[in-house]
Amino acid sequence: NLDSNLHDTPEEFWEDDRFEDVYTNVLNYFEIDKRLRLVNHRLDMIQDLHQVLREQEENHHAVYLEWIVIILIVVEVLFDFIEPLYYRRFFSDVDPFGV
């Protein structure tokens, strides 16, 4: 969140406080506290939205990786089925199962 030093009294007023009342009146006139709360609230909303979008992207990436694993498993199973057929066709005198 926005951490502002506007709430604090500036160091200049510690030595010479002639304009401290003016500074305080300006803060009140421009409703700095209210505006800071509003900006902080909006920043919280943006942070929440960013968190949701980041989680969605991470989830999308995880699903993509899961599909890659599934495809690799299917390819391996297909090779396991094709291998005995290959041996039978080209090496008919050799038993593909070793029996």
C-alpha positions in Angstrom: 0.0 0.0 0.0 0.9 3.6 -0.4 2.8 4.6 2.7 2.9 8.4 2.7 4.8 10.8 4.9 2.0 13.3 4.5 0.6 12.2 7.8 3.9 13.1 9.5 4.9 16.6 10.4 7.8 17.6 8.1 11.1 18.1 9.7 11.1 21.8 8.6 8.4 22.5 11.2 10.4 21.1 14.1 12.8 24.0 14.0 10.4 26.7 12.7 6.7 26.0 13.2 5.3 29.2 11.8 3.6 27.4 8.9 2.6 24.2 10.5 -1.0 25.4 10.9 -1.1 26.3 7.2 0.3 22.8 6.4 -2.3 21.2 8.5 -5.1 23.3 7.0 -3.9 22.4 3.5 -4.0 18.7 4.4 -7.5 19.1 5.7 -8.7 21.2 2.8 -7.5 18.7 0.2 -8.7 15.8 2.3 -5.4 14.0 2.0 -6.4 11.2 4.5 -9.5 10.4 2.5 -7.6 10.4 -0.8 -4.8 8.2 0.6 -7.4 5.7 1.9 -9.0 5.7 -1.6 -5.7 5.2 -3.3 -4.8 2.4 -0.9 -8.2 0.7 -1.5 -7.6 0.8 -5.3 -4.1 -0.5 -4.9 -5.5 -3.4 -2.8 -8.0 -4.1 -5.6 -5.3 -4.1 -8.2 -3.1 -6.3 -6.1 -6.0 -8.8 -5.7 -6.6 -8.8 -9.5 -2.9 -9.3 -10.1 -2.9 -12.3 -7.7 -5.9 -13.8 -9.5 -4.4 -13.4 -12.9 -1.1 -14.8 -11.8 -2.8 -17.9 -10.3 -4.8 -18.3 -13.5 -1.6 -18.2 -15.6 0.1 -20.7 -13.2 -2.9 -23.0 -13.5 -2.8 -22.7 -17.3 0.9 -23.6 -17.4 0.3 -26.6 -15.1 -2.5 -27.9 -17.4 -0.2 -27.5 -20.4 2.5 -29.6 -18.7 -0.1 -32.2 -17.7 -1.1 -32.5 -21.3 2.5 -32.9 -22.4 2.9 -35.8 -19.9 -0.3 -37.4 -21.1 0.8 -37.2 -24.7 4.2 -38.7 -23.8 2.5 -41.6 -22.0 0.3 -42.3 -25.0 3.3 -42.2 -27.3 5.1 -44.7 -25.0 2.1 -47.0 -25.0 1.8 -46.8 -28.8 5.5 -47.8 -29.1 4.9 -50.7 -26.7 2.2 -51.9 -29.0 4.1 -51.3 -32.3 7.4 -52.9 -31.1 6.1 -56.5 -31.2 4.5 -56.0 -34.6 7.8 -54.6 -35.9 9.7 -57.6 -34.6 7.2 -60.0 -36.0 7.3 -58.5 -39.5 11.1 -58.1 -39.8 12.4 -60.7 -37.5 9.9 -63.5 -37.8 12.4 -66.1 -36.5 12.9 -64.1 -33.3 10.3 -64.2 -30.6 9.6 -60.6 -29.5 8.5 -61.6 -26.0 11.6 -63.7 -25.4 9.7 -67.0 -24.8 
